[in-house]
Amino acid sequence: MKNVLLMCASIGIFGFFGALTRYGVSRLFARFSPLFPIGTLVINLTGAFFLGWFLTWAQARTGVSNEVRLGIAVGFVGAYTTFSTYMYESDRLLSDGEGMRAIFYILGSVMLGLLAVRLGIILGQRMS
């Protein structure tokens, strides 16, 4: 029971920082592009890259506890990235008649997200 509480606390603490980081990055990018959700795109791509790197890097290390792995992967990255905002913004672009921007955003997020996680894994492997 103590182990479960420790893991939950780790997820919650790291999640707090992930949520604050997401808020800050989205505010930063909102200034640059009111017509395109660049902030969410940057957040999801950097989150995919970071998760790929971190899990690969941590796998090769015995000193990274399960609490830290879960805290960072589930808590921080889970709170930092967002699928629901991605879907909402995609729908908003479509509803606003911005079909080409919506297609770019949807396909670009998926393709670039896969590339970002792959690059993170490659970096993590090279650092191991």
MMTF fields as JSON, N, C-alpha, C and O atoms, coordinates in Angstrom:
{
  "mmtfVersion": "1.0.0",
  "mmtfProducer": "UNKNOWN",
  "numBonds": 511,
  "numAtoms": 512,
  "numGroups": 128,
  "numChains": 1,
  "numModels": 1,
  "chainsPerModel": [1],
  "groupsPerChain": [128],
  "chainIdList": ["A"],
  "bondAtomList": [4, 2, 8, 6, 12, 10, 16, 14, 20, 18, 24, 22, 28, 26, 32, 30, 36, 34, 40, 38, 44, 42, 48, 46, 52, 50, 56, 54, 60, 58, 64, 62, 68, 66, 72, 70, 76, 74, 80, 78, 84, 82, 88, 86, 92, 90, 96, 94, 100, 98, 104, 102, 108, 106, 112, 110, 116, 114, 120, 118, 124, 122, 128, 126, 132, 130, 136, 134, 140, 138, 144, 142, 148, 146, 152, 150, 156, 154, 160, 158, 164, 162, 168, 166, 172, 170, 176, 174, 180, 178, 184, 182, 188, 186, 192, 190, 196, 194, 200, 198, 204, 202, 208, 206, 212, 210, 216, 214, 220, 218, 224, 222, 228, 226, 232, 230, 236, 234, 240, 238, 244, 242, 248, 246, 252, 250, 256, 254, 260, 258, 264, 262, 268, 266, 272, 270, 276, 274, 280, 278, 284, 282, 288, 286, 292, 290, 296, 294, 300, 298, 304, 302, 308, 306, 312, 310, 316, 314, 320, 318, 324, 322, 328, 326, 332, 330, 336, 334, 340, 338, 344, 342, 348, 346, 352, 350, 356, 354, 360, 358, 364, 362, 368, 366, 372, 370, 376, 374, 380, 378, 384, 382, 388, 386, 392, 390, 396, 394, 400, 398, 404, 402, 408, 406, 412, 410, 416, 414, 420, 418, 424, 422, 428, 426, 432, 430, 436, 434, 440, 438, 444, 442, 448, 446, 452, 450, 456, 454, 460, 458, 464, 462, 468, 466, 472, 470, 476, 474, 480, 478, 484, 482, 488, 486, 492, 490, 496, 494, 500, 498, 504, 502, 508, 506],
  "bondOrderList": [1, 1, 1, 1, 1, 1, 1, 1, 1, 1, 1, 1, 1, 1, 1, 1, 1, 1, 1, 1, 1, 1, 1, 1, 1, 1, 1, 1, 1, 1, 1, 1, 1, 1, 1, 1, 1, 1, 1, 1, 1, 1, 1, 1, 1, 1, 1, 1, 1, 1, 1, 1, 1, 1, 1, 1, 1, 1, 1, 1, 1, 1, 1, 1, 1, 1, 1, 1, 1, 1, 1, 1, 1, 1, 1, 1, 1, 1, 1, 1, 1, 1, 1, 1, 1, 1, 1, 1, 1, 1, 1, 1, 1, 1, 1, 1, 1, 1, 1, 1, 1, 1, 1, 1, 1, 1, 1, 1, 1, 1, 1, 1, 1, 1, 1, 1, 1, 1, 1, 1, 1, 1, 1, 1, 1, 1, 1],
  "groupList": [{"groupName": "MET", "atomNameList": ["N", "CA", "C", "O"], "elementList": ["N", "C", "C", "O"], "formalChargeList": [0, 0, 0, 0], "bondAtomList": [1, 0, 2, 1, 3, 2], "bondOrderList": [1, 1, 2], "singleLetterCode": "M", "chemCompType": "L-PEPTIDE LINKING"}, {"groupName": "LYS", "atomNameList": ["N", "CA", "C", "O"], "elementList": ["N", "C", "C", "O"], "formalChargeList": [0, 0, 0, 0], "bondAtomList": [1, 0, 2, 1, 3, 2], "bondOrderList": [1, 1, 2], "singleLetterCode": "K", "chemCompType": "L-PEPTIDE LINKING"}, {"groupName": "ASN", "atomNameList": ["N", "CA", "C", "O"], "elementList": ["N", "C", "C", "O"], "formalChargeList": [0, 0, 0, 0], "bondAtomList": [1, 0, 2, 1, 3, 2], "bondOrderList": [1, 1, 2], "singleLetterCode": "N", "chemCompType": "L-PEPTIDE LINKING"}, {"groupName": "VAL", "atomNameList": ["N", "CA", "C", "O"], "elementList": ["N", "C", "C", "O"], "formalChargeList": [0, 0, 0, 0], "bondAtomList": [1, 0, 2, 1, 3, 2], "bondOrderList": [1, 1, 2], "singleLetterCode": "V", "chemCompType": "L-PEPTIDE LINKING"}, {"groupName": "LEU", "atomNameList": ["N", "CA", "C", "O"], "elementList": ["N", "C", "C", "O"], "formalChargeList": [0, 0, 0, 0], "bondAtomList": [1, 0, 2, 1, 3, 2], "bondOrderList": [1, 1, 2], "singleLetterCode": "L", "chemCompType": "L-PEPTIDE LINKING"}, {"groupName": "CYS", "atomNameList": ["N", "CA", "C", "O"], "elementList": ["N", "C", "C", "O"], "formalChargeList": [0, 0, 0, 0], "bondAtomList": [1, 0, 2, 1, 3, 2], "bondOrderList": [1, 1, 2], "singleLetterCode": "C", "chemCompType": "L-PEPTIDE LINKING"}, {"groupName": "ALA", "atomNameList": ["N", "CA", "C", "O"], "elementList": ["N", "C", "C", "O"], "formalChargeList": [0, 0, 0, 0], "bondAtomList": [1, 0, 2, 1, 3, 2], "bondOrderList": [1, 1, 2], "singleLetterCode": "A", "chemCompType": "L-PEPTIDE LINKING"}, {"groupName": "SER", "atomNameList": ["N", "CA", "C", "O"], "elementList": ["N", "C", "C", "O"], "formalChargeList": [0, 0, 0, 0], "bondAtomList": [1, 0, 2, 1, 3, 2], "bondOrderList": [1, 1, 2], "singleLetterCode": "S", "chemCompType": "L-PEPTIDE LINKING"}, {"groupName": "ILE", "atomNameList": ["N", "CA", "C", "O"], "elementList": ["N", "C", "C", "O"], "formalChargeList": [0, 0, 0, 0], "bondAtomList": [1, 0, 2, 1, 3, 2], "bondOrderList": [1, 1, 2], "singleLetterCode": "I", "chemCompType": "L-PEPTIDE LINKING"}, {"groupName": "GLY", "atomNameList": ["N", "CA", "C", "O"], "elementList": ["N", "C", "C", "O"], "formalChargeList": [0, 0, 0, 0], "bondAtomList": [1, 0, 2, 1, 3, 2], "bondOrderList": [1, 1, 2], "singleLetterCode": "G", "chemCompType": "PEPTIDE LINKING"}, {"groupName": "PHE", "atomNameList": ["N", "CA", "C", "O"], "elementList": ["N", "C", "C", "O"], "formalChargeList": [0, 0, 0, 0], "bondAtomList": [1, 0, 2, 1, 3, 2], "bondOrderList": [1, 1, 2], "singleLetterCode": "F", "chemCompType": "L-PEPTIDE LINKING"}, {"groupName": "THR", "atomNameList": ["N", "CA", "C", "O"], "elementList": ["N", "C", "C", "O"], "formalChargeList": [0, 0, 0, 0], "bondAtomList": [1, 0, 2, 1, 3, 2], "bondOrderList": [1, 1, 2], "singleLetterCode": "T", "chemCompType": "L-PEPTIDE LINKING"}, {"groupName": "ARG", "atomNameList": ["N", "CA", "C", "O"], "elementList": ["N", "C", "C", "O"], "formalChargeList": [0, 0, 0, 0], "bondAtomList": [1, 0, 2, 1, 3, 2], "bondOrderList": [1, 1, 2], "singleLetterCode": "R", "chemCompType": "L-PEPTIDE LINKING"}, {"groupName": "TYR", "atomNameList": ["N", "CA", "C", "O"], "elementList": ["N", "C", "C", "O"], "formalChargeList": [0, 0, 0, 0], "bondAtomList": [1, 0, 2, 1, 3, 2], "bondOrderList": [1, 1, 2], "singleLetterCode": "Y", "chemCompType": "L-PEPTIDE LINKING"}, {"groupName": "PRO", "atomNameList": ["N", "CA", "C", "O"], "elementList": ["N", "C", "C", "O"], "formalChargeList": [0, 0, 0, 0], "bondAtomList": [1, 0, 2, 1, 3, 2], "bondOrderList": [1, 1, 2], "singleLetterCode": "P", "chemCompType": "L-PEPTIDE LINKING"}, {"groupName": "TRP", "atomNameList": ["N", "CA", "C", "O"], "elementList": ["N", "C", "C", "O"], "formalChargeList": [0, 0, 0, 0], "bondAtomList": [1, 0, 2, 1, 3, 2], "bondOrderList": [1, 1, 2], "singleLetterCode": "W", "chemCompType": "L-PEPTIDE LINKING"}, {"groupName": "GLN", "atomNameList": ["N", "CA", "C", "O"], "elementList": ["N", "C", "C", "O"], "formalChargeList": [0, 0, 0, 0], "bondAtomList": [1, 0, 2, 1, 3, 2], "bondOrderList": [1, 1, 2], "singleLetterCode": "Q", "chemCompType": "L-PEPTIDE LINKING"}, {"groupName": "GLU", "atomNameList": ["N", "CA", "C", "O"], "elementList": ["N", "C", "C", "O"], "formalChargeList": [0, 0, 0, 0], "bondAtomList": [1, 0, 2, 1, 3, 2], "bondOrderList": [1, 1, 2], "singleLetterCode": "E", "chemCompType": "L-PEPTIDE LINKING"}, {"groupName": "ASP", "atomNameList": ["N", "CA", "C", "O"], "elementList": ["N", "C", "C", "O"], "formalChargeList": [0, 0, 0, 0], "bondAtomList": [1, 0, 2, 1, 3, 2], "bondOrderList": [1, 1, 2], "singleLetterCode": "D", "chemCompType": "L-PEPTIDE LINKING"}],
  "groupTypeList": [0, 1, 2, 3, 4, 4, 0, 5, 6, 7, 8, 9, 8, 10, 9, 10, 10, 9, 6, 4, 11, 12, 13, 9, 3, 7, 12, 4, 10, 6, 12, 10, 7, 14, 4, 10, 14, 8, 9, 11, 4, 3, 8, 2, 4, 11, 9, 6, 10, 10, 4, 9, 15, 10, 4, 11, 15, 6, 16, 6, 12, 11, 9, 3, 7, 2, 17, 3, 12, 4, 9, 8, 6, 3, 9, 10, 3, 9, 6, 13, 11, 11, 10, 7, 11, 13, 0, 13, 17, 7, 18, 12, 4, 4, 7, 18, 9, 17, 9, 0, 12, 6, 8, 10, 13, 8, 4, 9, 7, 3, 0, 4, 9, 4, 4, 6, 3, 12, 4, 9, 8, 8, 4, 9, 16, 12, 0, 7],
  "groupIdList": [1, 2, 3, 4, 5, 6, 7, 8, 9, 10, 11, 12, 13, 14, 15, 16, 17, 18, 19, 20, 21, 22, 23, 24, 25, 26, 27, 28, 29, 30, 31, 32, 33, 34, 35, 36, 37, 38, 39, 40, 41, 42, 43, 44, 45, 46, 47, 48, 49, 50, 51, 52, 53, 54, 55, 56, 57, 58, 59, 60, 61, 62, 63, 64, 65, 66, 67, 68, 69, 70, 71, 72, 73, 74, 75, 76, 77, 78, 79, 80, 81, 82, 83, 84, 85, 86, 87, 88, 89, 90, 91, 92, 93, 94, 95, 96, 97, 98, 99, 100, 101, 102, 103, 104, 105, 106, 107, 108, 109, 110, 111, 112, 113, 114, 115, 116, 117, 118, 119, 120, 121, 122, 123, 124, 125, 126, 127, 128],
  "secStructList": [7, 2, 2, 2, 2, 2, 2, 2, 2, 2, 2, 2, 2, 2, 2, 2, 2, 2, 2, 2, 2, 2, 2, 2, 2, 2, 2, 2, 2, 2, 6, 6, 7, 6, 6, 1, 7, 2, 2, 2, 2, 2, 2, 2, 2, 2, 2, 2, 2, 2, 2, 2, 2, 2, 2, 2, 2, 2, 2, 6, 7, 6, 6, 1, 7, 2, 2, 2, 2, 2, 0, 0, 0, 0, 0, 0, 2, 2, 2, 2, 7, 7, 2, 2, 2, 2, 2, 2, 2, 2, 2, 2, 2, 2, 2, 6, 6, 7, 2, 2, 2, 2, 2, 2, 2, 2, 2, 2, 2, 2, 2, 2, 2, 2, 2, 2, 2, 2, 2, 2, 2, 2, 2, 2, 2, 2, 2, 7],
  "xCoordList": [0.82, 0.0, 0.865, 0.557, 1.949, 2.854, 3.463, 3.612, 3.814, 4.398, 3.405, 3.787, 2.142, 1.116, 0.933, 0.809, 0.915, 0.781, 1.977, 1.824, 3.155, 4.367, 4.321, 4.69, 3.872, 3.756, 2.712, 2.935, 1.579, 0.54, 1.039, 0.766, 1.767, 2.321, 3.316, 3.332, 4.141, 5.122, 4.427, 4.815, 3.41, 2.653, 2.017, 2.06, 1.429, 0.778, 1.748, 1.459, 2.891, 3.885, 4.455, 4.517, 4.869, 5.397, 4.298, 4.564, 3.072, 1.955, 1.701, 1.369, 1.856, 1.71, 2.675, 2.287, 3.934, 4.932, 4.704, 4.965, 4.226, 3.903, 2.778, 2.831, 1.76, 0.629, 1.059, 0.636, 1.894, 2.379, 3.262, 3.19, 4.084, 4.942, 4.086, 4.344, 3.073, 2.173, 1.499, 1.416, 1.028, 0.375, 1.336, 0.964, 2.562, 3.545, 3.895, 3.97, 4.108, 4.454, 3.278, 3.475, 2.064, 0.913, 0.715, 0.357, 0.939, 0.843, 1.918, 1.659, 3.109, 4.214, 3.898, 4.083, 3.429, 3.172, 1.864, 1.694, 0.946, -0.319, -0.074, -0.856, 0.986, 1.324, 1.718, 1.487, 2.313, 2.883, 1.894, 2.054, 0.884, 0.005, -1.434, -1.827, -2.227, -3.626, -4.485, -5.597, -3.983, -4.767, -4.467, -5.175, -3.429, -3.043, -2.574, -1.808, -3.016, -2.668, -1.243, -1.026, -0.281, 1.127, 1.585, 2.433, 1.033, 1.428, 1.159, 2.028, -0.034, -0.366, 0.484, 0.901, 0.744, 1.607, 3.005, 3.563, 3.572, 4.905, 4.895, 5.81, 3.88, 3.774, 3.731, 4.468, 2.888, 2.764, 4.018, 4.393, 4.67, 5.894, 7.048, 7.783, 7.206, 8.288, 8.005, 8.927, 6.731, 6.37, 6.662, 7.161, 6.354, 6.645, 8.151, 8.616, 8.9, 10.355, 10.895, 11.687, 10.458, 10.96, 10.604, 11.441, 9.374, 8.967, 9.784, 10.218, 9.994, 10.822, 12.231, 12.791, 12.811, 14.167, 14.209, 15.043, 13.323, 13.39, 13.217, 14.005, 12.196, 11.977, 13.121, 13.465, 13.708, 14.857, 16.067, 16.764, 16.313, 17.437, 17.279, 18.233, 16.098, 15.857, 15.92, 16.299, 15.554, 15.582, 17.003, 17.198, 17.979, 19.374, 20.003, 21.176, 19.266, 19.794, 19.081, 17.853, 19.847, 19.244, 18.934, 18.154, 19.526, 19.332, 18.06, 17.782, 17.278, 16.028, 14.9, 14.576, 14.315, 13.282, 11.988, 11.774, 11.139, 9.828, 8.983, 8.202, 9.14, 8.38, 8.771, 7.911, 10.062, 10.522, 10.09, 9.631, 10.233, 9.78, 8.311, 7.942, 7.468, 6.028, 5.738, 4.91, 6.419, 6.194, 6.465, 5.686, 7.57, 7.919, 7.072, 6.509, 6.972, 6.265, 4.759, 4.159, 4.149, 2.694, 2.313, 1.406, 3.013, 2.67, 3.05, 2.184, 4.364, 4.821, 4.381, 3.713, 4.75, 4.437, 2.93, 2.389, 2.253, 0.798, 0.082, -0.888, 0.55, -0.062, 0.41, -0.317, 1.613, 2.18, 1.537, 1.182, 1.385, 0.809, -0.704, -1.248, -1.376, -2.826, -3.436, -3.229, -4.175, -4.895, -6.228, -6.658, -6.871, -8.178, -8.09, -8.944, -7.077, -6.92, -6.608, -7.105, -5.799, -5.469, -6.752, -6.923, -7.634, -8.886, -9.814, -10.437, -9.9, -10.746, -10.277, -11.086, -8.978, -8.454, -8.614, -8.846, -8.494, -8.728, -10.175, -10.441, -11.098, -12.517, -12.794, -13.568, -12.165, -12.36, -11.898, -12.572, -10.743, -10.255, -11.24, -11.533, -11.75, -12.723, -14.011, -14.558, -14.488, -15.722, -15.582, -16.554, -14.369, -14.107, -13.844, -13.512, -13.991, -13.771, -12.31, -11.977, -11.446, -10.002, -9.573, -8.737, -10.152, -9.915, -8.462, -7.981, -7.756, -6.342, -5.482, -4.595, -5.749, -5.005, -5.308, -4.412, -6.553, -6.926, -6.214, -5.701, -6.18, -5.504, -4.011, -3.423, -3.409, -1.988, -1.739, -0.786, -2.6, -2.449, -2.617, -1.809, -3.642, -3.922, -2.825, -2.237, -2.557, -1.539, -0.135, 0.691, 0.124, 1.444, 1.718, 2.836, 0.725, 0.903, 1.231, 2.115, 0.521, 0.752, 2.112, 2.891, 2.4, 3.67, 4.869, 5.85, 4.793, 5.904, 6.024, 7.127, 4.887, 4.913, 5.641, 6.431, 5.374, 6.082, 7.574, 8.411, 7.894, 9.304, 9.961, 11.095, 9.262, 9.818, 10.091, 11.147, 9.149, 9.373, 10.514, 11.297, 10.617, 11.714, 13.055, 14.018, 13.13, 14.371, 14.739, 15.915, 13.732, 13.982, 14.536, 15.45, 13.993, 14.484, 15.927, 16.77, 16.201, 17.568, 18.549, 19.634, 18.164, 19.027, 19.227, 20.34, 18.143, 18.248, 19.171, 19.923, 19.115, 19.982, 21.447, 22.33, 21.699, 23.081, 23.659, 24.872, 22.784, 23.257, 23.43, 23.979, 22.97, 23.049, 24.4, 24.637],
  "yCoordList": [-1.197, 0.0, 1.263, 2.235, 1.238, 2.382, 2.668, 3.828, 1.618, 1.758, 2.411, 3.266, 2.01, 2.586, 4.074, 4.886, 4.427, 5.834, 6.653, 7.795, 6.075, 6.765, 6.995, 8.069, 5.997, 6.159, 7.217, 8.045, 7.194, 8.205, 9.607, 10.557, 9.735, 11.042, 11.514, 12.693, 10.607, 10.961, 11.444, 12.459, 10.719, 11.108, 12.479, 13.329, 12.692, 13.972, 15.144, 16.21, 14.949, 16.03, 16.368, 17.536, 15.339, 15.596, 16.141, 16.978, 15.661, 16.157, 17.642, 18.367, 18.087, 19.5, 20.338, 21.351, 19.906, 20.654, 20.528, 21.473, 19.385, 19.217, 20.143, 20.742, 20.257, 21.133, 22.599, 23.346, 23.008, 24.393, 24.672, 25.748, 23.707, 23.872, 23.997, 24.849, 23.153, 23.217, 24.582, 25.171, 25.079, 26.381, 27.469, 28.321, 27.44, 28.451, 28.387, 29.423, 27.193, 27.049, 27.478, 28.155, 27.091, 27.484, 28.994, 29.571, 29.638, 31.107, 31.772, 32.767, 31.226, 31.773, 31.742, 32.741, 30.615, 30.469, 31.107, 31.379, 31.348, 31.997, 33.397, 33.896, 34.025, 35.379, 35.385, 36.365, 34.288, 34.254, 33.863, 34.269, 33.09, 32.588, 32.45, 31.384, 33.518, 33.413, 32.6, 32.198, 32.359, 31.654, 30.16, 29.425, 29.713, 28.302, 27.854, 28.569, 26.691, 26.229, 25.702, 24.534, 26.569, 26.171, 25.735, 24.852, 26.343, 25.981, 24.52, 23.831, 24.042, 22.638, 21.72, 20.654, 22.121, 21.316, 21.202, 20.106, 22.313, 22.305, 21.46, 20.67, 21.627, 20.863, 19.362, 18.594, 18.946, 17.513, 16.945, 15.807, 17.709, 17.224, 17.137, 16.15, 18.162, 18.107, 17.043, 16.407, 16.852, 15.796, 14.412, 13.546, 14.195, 12.907, 12.66, 11.56, 13.685, 13.565, 13.238, 12.311, 14.007, 13.82, 12.436, 11.787, 11.98, 10.666, 9.554, 8.624, 9.645, 8.655, 8.634, 7.566, 9.822, 9.903, 9.389, 8.547, 9.886, 9.555, 8.067, 7.475, 7.451, 6.026, 5.167, 4.156, 5.561, 4.823, 5.024, 4.066, 6.251, 6.569, 5.883, 5.288, 5.956, 5.397, 3.876, 3.272, 3.253, 1.798, 1.265, 0.179, 2.023, 1.595, 1.925, 1.624, 2.523, 2.946, 2.222, 2.214, 1.633, 0.955, 1.925, 1.597, 3.104, 4.069, 4.887, 5.7, 4.692, 5.447, 4.589, 3.536, 5.038, 4.252, 4.225, 5.051, 3.259, 3.172, 4.396, 4.844, 4.935, 6.14, 7.324, 8.092, 7.468, 8.566, 8.313, 9.232, 7.076, 6.747, 7.079, 7.762, 6.595, 6.876, 8.355, 8.923, 8.976, 10.4, 11.232, 12.123, 10.941, 11.718, 11.308, 12.168, 9.996, 9.537, 9.77, 10.301, 9.384, 9.507, 10.884, 11.532, 11.326, 12.601, 13.801, 14.531, 14.006, 15.202, 15.202, 16.135, 14.163, 14.149, 14.038, 14.638, 13.27, 13.148, 14.474, 14.771, 15.267, 16.581, 17.611, 18.55, 17.437, 18.39, 18.263, 19.273, 17.056, 16.858, 16.721, 16.485, 16.874, 16.806, 16.373, 17.007, 15.31, 14.853, 15.596, 15.896, 15.886, 16.536, 17.94, 18.323, 18.701, 20.04, 19.938, 20.732, 18.978, 18.732, 18.465, 19.008, 17.647, 17.343, 18.563, 18.84, 19.281, 20.474, 21.52, 22.1, 21.751, 22.749, 22.295, 23.119, 21.002, 20.477, 20.721, 21.153, 20.446, 20.688, 22.167, 22.538, 23.009, 24.454, 24.939, 25.754, 24.44, 24.812, 24.37, 25.128, 23.153, 22.658, 23.477, 23.831, 23.775, 24.557, 25.976, 26.573, 26.504, 27.853, 27.884, 28.934, 26.736, 26.679, 26.654, 26.943, 26.316, 26.265, 24.823, 24.277, 24.213, 22.807, 22.457, 21.441, 23.279, 22.989, 23.1, 22.278, 24.107, 24.24, 23.054, 22.538, 22.634, 21.49, 20.225, 19.471, 19.99, 18.802, 18.861, 17.868, 20.022, 20.188, 19.905, 19.213, 20.444, 20.276, 18.818, 18.295, 18.168, 16.778, 15.846, 15.089, 15.903, 15.006, 15.382, 14.513, 16.672, 17.117, 16.702, 16.295, 16.794, 16.397, 14.912, 14.522, 14.089, 12.646, 12.288, 11.568, 12.784, 12.426, 12.995, 12.289, 14.265, 14.869, 14.288, 14.183, 13.91, 13.271, 11.933, 11.627, 11.142, 9.869, 10.101, 9.386, 11.094, 11.427, 11.893, 11.513, 12.708, 13.228, 12.107, 12.087, 11.176, 10.087, 9.194, 8.708, 8.972, 8.158, 8.84, 8.179, 10.164, 10.899, 10.856, 10.751, 10.936, 10.829, 9.463, 9.366, 8.407, 7.051, 6.911, 6.351, 7.418, 7.349, 8.081, 7.575, 9.274, 10.018, 9.254, 9.177, 8.686, 7.91, 6.698, 6.37, 6.041, 4.895, 5.329, 4.629, 6.453, 6.934, 7.397, 7.365, 7.826, 8.293, 7.133, 7.317, 5.95, 4.789, 4.138, 3.157],
  "zCoordList": [0.0, 0.0, 0.0, -0.69, 0.781, 0.847, -0.528, -0.912, -1.263, -2.596, -3.564, -4.362, -3.492, -4.366, -4.057, -4.974, -2.787, -2.4, -2.86, -3.293, -2.768, -3.223, -4.735, -5.211, -5.485, -6.943, -7.289, -8.173, -6.6, -6.851, -6.52, -7.254, -5.419, -5.049, -6.099, -6.453, -6.594, -7.62, -8.893, -9.472, -9.32, -10.521, -10.313, -11.203, -9.142, -8.86, -8.828, -9.371, -8.195, -8.094, -9.472, -9.855, -10.212, -11.551, -12.477, -13.339, -12.292, -13.097, -12.875, -13.812, -11.651, -11.33, -12.168, -12.752, -12.221, -12.991, -14.497, -15.241, -14.949, -16.365, -16.798, -17.872, -15.954, -16.271, -16.314, -17.196, -15.367, -15.369, -16.584, -17.179, -16.943, -18.119, -19.372, -20.222, -19.485, -20.639, -20.718, -21.796, -19.608, -19.589, -20.063, -20.87, -19.564, -19.95, -21.43, -22.09, -21.957, -23.374, -24.251, -25.26, -23.877, -24.691, -24.686, -25.713, -23.555, -23.487, -24.334, -25.011, -24.293, -25.067, -26.562, -27.257, -27.05, -28.477, -28.925, -30.113, -28.015, -28.378, -28.917, -29.726, -28.484, -28.953, -30.428, -31.135, -30.885, -32.219, -33.309, -34.46, -32.968, -34.012, -33.534, -33.061, -33.651, -33.237, -34.221, -33.878, -35.428, -36.443, -36.532, -37.22, -35.846, -35.924, -34.542, -33.895, -34.078, -32.727, -32.617, -32.295, -32.885, -32.878, -31.482, -31.357, -30.448, -29.088, -28.769, -28.235, -29.091, -28.831, -29.685, -29.231, -30.916, -31.787, -31.187, -31.128, -30.746, -30.141, -28.862, -28.628, -28.055, -26.807, -27.092, -26.474, -28.006, -28.287, -28.942, -28.66, -29.806, -30.441, -29.445, -29.426, -28.624, -27.634, -26.58, -26.07, -26.255, -25.305, -25.864, -25.146, -27.146, -27.785, -27.823, -27.525, -28.19, -28.226, -26.83, -26.659, -25.847, -24.491, -23.946, -23.319, -24.177, -23.67, -24.319, -23.64, -25.631, -26.318, -25.771, -25.523, -25.578, -25.033, -23.601, -23.268, -22.758, -21.337, -21.079, -20.342, -21.677, -21.412, -21.931, -21.319, -23.048, -23.568, -22.668, -22.334, -22.281, -21.402, -20.05, -19.549, -19.456, -18.125, -18.125, -17.121, -19.239, -19.333, -19.147, -18.602, -19.596, -19.516, -18.159, -17.942, -17.268, -15.978, -14.834, -14.762, -13.967, -12.819, -11.688, -10.794, -11.711, -10.636, -10.738, -9.856, -11.796, -11.95, -11.382, -11.931, -10.3, -9.62, -10.437, -11.323, -10.114, -10.765, -10.458, -11.297, -9.262, -8.896, -9.78, -10.21, -10.049, -10.912, -12.356, -13.035, -12.828, -14.198, -14.386, -15.341, -13.47, -13.57, -13.392, -14.104, -12.443, -12.206, -13.441, -13.78, -14.115, -15.307, -16.508, -17.185, -16.783, -17.988, -17.897, -18.833, -16.792, -16.651, -16.119, -16.642, -15.077, -14.454, -15.297, -15.78, -15.475, -16.185, -17.647, -18.092, -18.394, -19.837, -20.056, -20.985, -19.202, -19.335, -19.133, -19.832, -18.187, -17.949, -18.966, -19.288, -19.464, -20.421, -21.802, -22.411, -22.295, -23.623, -23.517, -22.438, -24.66, -24.606, -25.921, -26.956, -25.872, -27.05, -27.191, -28.305, -26.078, -26.137, -26.736, -27.535, -26.363, -26.945, -28.427, -29.225, -28.793, -30.201, -31.004, -32.096, -30.476, -31.175, -31.216, -32.241, -30.109, -30.053, -31.066, -31.79, -31.11, -32.039, -33.487, -34.371, -33.736, -35.085, -35.502, -36.623, -34.599, -34.887, -35.098, -35.98, -34.294, -34.443, -35.808, -36.439, -36.274, -37.6, -38.677, -39.602, -38.562, -39.534, -39.494, -40.538, -38.303, -38.141, -38.684, -39.147, -38.622, -39.119, -40.618, -41.169, -41.283, -42.723, -43.124, -44.273, -42.205, -42.457, -42.718, -41.998, -43.75, -44.044, -44.284, -43.783, -45.039, -45.322, -44.061, -43.831, -43.262, -42.007, -41.085, -40.417, -41.053, -40.217, -40.671, -39.844, -41.959, -42.492, -42.169, -41.741, -42.375, -42.049, -40.578, -40.219, -39.734, -38.286, -37.873, -37.106, -38.366, -37.992, -38.506, -37.734, -39.793, -40.364, -39.907, -39.63, -39.833, -39.382, -37.95, -37.633, -37.078, -35.682, -35.574, -34.812, -36.334, -36.269, -36.86, -36.234, -38.053, -38.703, -37.954, -37.722, -37.577, -36.846, -35.437, -34.901, -34.834, -33.523, -33.554, -32.661, -34.581, -34.733, -34.958, -34.406, -35.762, -35.991, -34.694, -34.403, -33.921, -32.674, -31.672, -31.039, -31.522, -30.572, -31.043, -30.226, -32.353, -32.899, -32.647, -32.256, -32.866, -32.606, -31.126, -30.777, -30.258, -28.823, -28.452, -27.633, -29.047, -28.792, -29.271, -28.57, -30.46, -30.999, -30.083, -29.797, -29.624, -28.705, -27.412, -26.892, -26.891, -25.651, -25.806, -24.888, -26.95, -27.2, -27.282, -26.787, -27.892, -28.033, -26.702, -26.497, -25.803, -24.496, -23.519, -22.433, -23.892, -22.974, -23.02, -22.316]
}
